[in-house]
Protein backbone atom coordinates (compact mmCIF):
# COMPACT_ATOMS: atom_id res chain seq x y z
CA UNK A 1 0.00 0.00 0.00
CA UNK A 2 1.48 3.34 -1.00
CA UNK A 3 1.16 6.31 1.28
CA UNK A 4 -0.89 9.09 -0.26
CA UNK A 5 1.01 12.33 -0.24
CA UNK A 6 -0.77 14.67 2.14
CA UNK A 7 -1.43 18.33 1.82
CA UNK A 8 0.90 20.59 3.79
CA UNK A 9 0.33 23.77 5.71
CA UNK A 10 3.54 25.53 6.72
CA UNK A 11 3.71 27.49 9.96
CA UNK A 12 6.26 30.30 9.90
CA UNK A 13 6.87 33.24 12.22
CA UNK A 14 4.19 35.05 10.18
CA UNK A 15 1.54 32.35 10.68
CA UNK A 16 0.01 29.61 8.53
CA UNK A 17 0.52 29.33 4.76
CA UNK A 18 -1.59 28.82 2.79
CA UNK A 19 -4.21 30.32 5.12
CA UNK A 20 -7.02 28.37 3.44
CA UNK A 21 -6.73 24.96 1.80
CA UNK A 22 -9.27 22.63 0.21
CA UNK A 23 -9.06 18.87 0.72
CA UNK A 24 -11.35 15.90 0.19
CA UNK A 25 -12.88 13.96 3.07
CA UNK A 26 -10.35 11.37 4.18
CA UNK A 27 -7.33 13.49 3.24
CA UNK A 28 -4.54 14.03 5.74
CA UNK A 29 -3.13 17.50 6.26
CA UNK A 30 0.42 17.89 7.61
CA UNK A 31 1.15 21.04 9.61
CA UNK A 32 4.90 21.74 9.38
CA UNK A 33 6.60 24.01 11.91
CA UNK A 34 9.15 26.08 10.01
CA UNK A 35 9.08 28.93 12.52
CA UNK A 36 11.51 29.88 15.28
CA UNK A 37 9.08 28.90 18.08
CA UNK A 38 6.82 26.05 19.13
CA UNK A 39 3.25 25.91 17.86
CA UNK A 40 0.08 24.01 18.78
CA UNK A 41 -2.33 23.62 15.85
CA UNK A 42 -5.90 22.99 16.94
CA UNK A 43 -9.50 23.45 15.89
CA UNK A 44 -11.14 26.81 16.50
CA UNK A 45 -12.36 28.31 18.80
CA UNK A 46 -9.66 29.29 21.28
CA UNK A 47 -9.35 27.98 23.98
CA UNK A 48 -11.88 25.10 23.85
CA UNK A 49 -11.16 23.79 20.30
CA UNK A 50 -14.75 22.53 19.79
CA UNK A 51 -15.54 23.70 16.21
CA UNK A 52 -14.38 20.53 14.43
CA UNK A 53 -16.98 17.82 15.22
CA UNK A 54 -15.98 15.79 18.27
CA UNK A 55 -12.99 17.98 19.10
CA UNK A 56 -12.49 19.43 22.55
CA UNK A 57 -9.27 20.32 24.37
CA UNK A 58 -10.66 18.39 27.35
CA UNK A 59 -10.11 15.18 25.31
CA UNK A 60 -6.35 15.76 25.17
CA UNK A 61 -4.43 13.05 27.04
CA UNK A 62 -7.44 10.70 26.92
CA UNK A 63 -8.29 7.69 24.74
CA UNK A 64 -10.23 10.08 22.47
CA UNK A 65 -7.20 12.24 21.61
CA UNK A 66 -6.57 10.34 18.33
CA UNK A 67 -9.87 11.51 16.85
CA UNK A 68 -9.71 15.22 17.60
CA UNK A 69 -8.29 18.07 15.52
CA UNK A 70 -5.86 19.18 18.22
CA UNK A 71 -2.11 18.56 18.53
CA UNK A 72 -2.68 18.55 22.32
CA UNK A 73 0.88 19.78 22.87
CA UNK A 74 3.54 22.17 21.64
CA UNK A 75 5.25 21.07 18.43
CA UNK A 76 8.87 22.31 18.35
CA UNK A 77 10.46 24.06 15.36
CA UNK A 78 11.08 21.43 12.69
CA UNK A 79 8.28 19.21 13.98
CA UNK A 80 5.00 18.26 12.33
CA UNK A 81 1.41 17.47 13.30
CA UNK A 82 -0.92 15.52 10.99
CA UNK A 83 -4.69 15.15 11.03
CA UNK A 84 -7.07 13.27 8.73
CA UNK A 85 -10.22 15.26 7.97
CA UNK A 86 -13.31 13.05 7.60
CA UNK A 87 -16.00 15.67 8.30
CA UNK A 88 -17.22 17.71 5.31
CA UNK A 89 -17.40 21.45 6.00
CA UNK A 90 -15.30 24.55 6.56
CA UNK A 91 -13.18 24.28 9.68
CA UNK A 92 -11.27 27.14 11.25
CA UNK A 93 -8.16 26.46 13.27
CA UNK A 94 -5.51 28.42 15.18
CA UNK A 95 -2.22 28.21 17.02
CA UNK A 96 -3.23 27.64 20.66
CA UNK A 97 0.03 29.33 21.76
CA UNK A 98 -0.56 32.44 19.60
CA UNK A 99 -4.31 32.43 19.06
CA UNK A 100 -4.45 35.37 16.62
CA UNK A 101 -2.73 33.16 13.99
CA UNK A 102 -5.50 31.28 12.21
CA UNK A 103 -6.33 29.31 9.09
CA UNK A 104 -9.13 27.37 7.43
CA UNK A 105 -9.53 23.84 6.08
CA UNK A 106 -12.34 23.32 3.56
CA UNK A 107 -13.26 19.63 3.43
CA UNK A 108 -15.29 18.52 0.40
CA UNK A 109 -16.98 15.22 -0.45
CA UNK A 110 -14.51 12.75 -1.94
CA UNK A 111 -14.78 12.08 -5.67
N, C-alpha and C positions, 0 to 999 in steps of 0.2 A: 504494500500500500504506500503510495507516495504522499508525502505531506503537501497539502495545498498551501501555496505561498499566501500568507496573510497580508492584510492591509496594514500599513504602518502610520502611526501618528508620532511625530517627533516633538519632544518637549525640550525647548531651549530656555535660556534666561528670559526670553520675550514671551514665553507661553507656548501653546500648542499649535502645531502646523501639520497639515492644513486644519483650520478651525472647524470645518464641517466636512465630513466624508459620508459617502453613501456606500452601503454594503448590502449583501443579500442575507436573509435569515440563515443562520448556520455558519456565517463567516466569522473568522477570528481576527480581531484587531490587536496589533502589538503596539503598545505605548513604549517608546524608546526615550530614555532620559539622556539627552545630550547637553544638559545644562551644567552649571557649576554647583548645583545644590540638589538635595534630595527632593523627590516629589511623591505624591500620593494620589494617583488618579482614582476617581470614584464618581458614581452617579450623582447628579444634582439631587436634592438641594442641600447645600451646606447648612448645618453639619450632620443632618440625619441620613442623607444618601438614599432616599426612598423613592425617587422618581422612576427608576428602572424597575419593572415589576418584580417583586420578591426581594428587592435589595433593601438593606437597612444596616447601618453601621453597627447596630446591636448584635448582628449575626456574625461579626468578625470574631475569630477565635472560637467558633462553634462548628458543629458538623455541617452547618448550612453555608459556611464561608465559600465553598467551591462554586455555588450557584449564584452568587451576587456580584454585581458590577461594582467592585470595591477592592482595591489592592490590599486594604486592611493594614497597611504598614508603609513606612517610608521606603522608597526605592532609591538607592544611591545613584550618583552620576555614573553613567555607563550601564546601568541596569535596565531591565525591561519588565513590563507587566502585560499579560495577554488575557483577553476575555472573548468568549464566543457569544455572539448576539443571536438569540433565538426569537426574541420578541419583536414583531413588526411595529414600527413607529418611529418617532423622532425623540431621541434621548439626549438631554443635556448632561454634561459632566463638568467636573472642575478638579483643580488641585486642592485637596483638603488642607495642605500646608500653606497655600497662597490662594485663597478662595476666589479672588477676583480674576484668576486665569481660568477660562472656561472654553468649552468646545461642544460640538454636537455630532452625534452619530445618527444617520438616517438609515433605518433598517427596512428594506423592502422585501416583498415576497420573493422567494427563490424562483428561478426560471424553470 
